[in-house]
């Protein structure tokens, strides 16, 4: 687990997306037009890292990275080597809800 602040993580994500845009030789205006995200929203994202999830996903569809993001967010499934490992597993059922406090 990385020990960085949320604002630092937001700025790093924005920098990586900007770098992808520049590698594609797209201007901010071009990316805004292709993605359907307002130019002002794109500029704010690249400067401060602030954006809605919907707009972020639209941008990733253009510059790439959406599939990688989806893969990175998949829950880890335990790897079993034997039937004993399966039997030892307590929580083999994937929970649909969290616990209430």
C-alpha positions, 0 to 999 in steps of 0.5 A: 500500500502506498502512503501518499495523500489523496491530493497527491494521488489525484495529481499523479493520475492527472499527470499520467492522463495528460502524458497519455494525451500528449503522446497521442499529440492531442490538444486539450481542446481535441481531447475535450471534443473527442471525449465529450468532456467540457474543456473547462473540466479537462483543464481543471482535472489536469491542473488540480486532479479534480473530476467526476468519475463519469468524465474521468471514464470518458477521458480514459476511453479516448486516451486508453487505460480504461481496461487496465483500471477495470482489471486493477479493481477486480477483487483478488480471488484466493488461489487454492492448491488442494481441497484442504485449502478450499475447506480451510477457507472461511469466507468462500461466499462473496459478501454483497453487503458490509457490516453495520457498526 
